[in-house]
Amino acid sequence: MKSILIQKRTCRYYSESMFVMVVDAVVLSGINRRTLSPKDFTSEPMSKAVSLTGEGLRIFLRLYEQKKQSKFRYSVLQTQCTFQKAFEIQARLLAIYLMGETEKYPP
C-alpha cells in the first residue's frame, strides 16, 4: 500500500512539475523580454507574498496561451507536440494509471 501512495505522489509530482516549469518559463520570459515589469506585480507587506496585478494577469494569460501552442520534443511520445497536447496526454495517462488500467505511470 505504501508503494502505491509513493507512486501516486510521484506521478502527481511529474504532471504538476511539467506545468510549473511552463508557468515559470512564461513568467521569466515575460520579465526578461520586459513584457512583464515590476508594476505588474504586488507584494503583501506582512507575508512578502508576490502576486500579479489585474493588468499583469492579463499579460501573463496572453503569454501562457502562446506558450501552450508552442512545440517541444515530448519524451513520452518521442515526437514534437504542443504543451497543450502534452498536458492533455499527461492527464489521460494519469487517469489510466489511477483507474488501475496500467501498472506504471510514464513521467
N, C-alpha and C positions, 0 to 999 in steps of 0.2 A: 504494500500500500504506500509506503514511504517513497518508493521508487516512482510510482505513478504521480504523486504530488510533485516530486522534483522535476519529472519530465514535463508536467503541465506548466509549472512555473518557468521552466527553461523555454518552452515553446512560446509562452506568452512574452517572455523577455525578447526572443528573436523578432516576433512580429511588432512589438512595441518599439524595439530598438531601431528597426528599419524606419519606422515613422518618425522617431525622434531625430535620427540622422538627417532625414529630409527637411524637417522643420528647422533644425539648427543650420543646415546649409542655406536655407532660404533666408533666415534672419541675418546670418553672417554675410552672405552675398549682398543682401539689401544694404547693410551697413557699409561694406567695402565699396560698393558702387554708388554710395551716397543717395540711394533711393529712400532709405530709412535714415533719419537723423535723430539726434538727441531729443528734439522737440516732439518726436513721435512716441516717446516713452515717458512714463511717470513712475515715481517710486514712492512707496509707503514709508513715511519717516520712521515709524516705530519698528516695523519688521524688515525694512530695507527691500521688500519685495518689489520687483520691477514688472510693469505691465505696459501694454500698448494703449495709446490714446485711441479715440474713435477714428481719426484720420490714419494713424499708424496701423490700426487693424485693417482698414480698407486697403492700404498699400500692401500689407502682408498677405491678405487673401488673394489679391491680384497676382502677386509674385508666386504664391503657393500653387495657384491654379496653373500658372505657366510651368512651374517645376513638375507638377504631376503629369503634364503632357510631354515632358522631355524623355528621351530614351536613354537606357543604360543596358549594360550586359548583365542579365539576370542569371545568377549561377544555378538556381534550381532548374530552370528550363534550358540552360546553356544556349541562350539566344538573347537578342535585344528585344526589349519591350518598354512600355511607358511605366512610370512609377505607379500610376493609377491602376494599370493592369496587374502590376506586381502586388499591390495592396489587396486587390480582389482575389488573386491566386492564393496569397498567404492566408487570407480569411477562410477560403474554401478548404485549404489543406488543414488548417487548424480545426475547422468544423468536422472534417472527416476523421481526424485523429481523436477529437473529444467524443465523438459518437462511437468510437471503438471499431471503426471500419478499417483501420490500419494500425499497426503496432508502433510505427516510427513517424515522427514529425520531421520533415526535412526543413532545416532552418533557411 
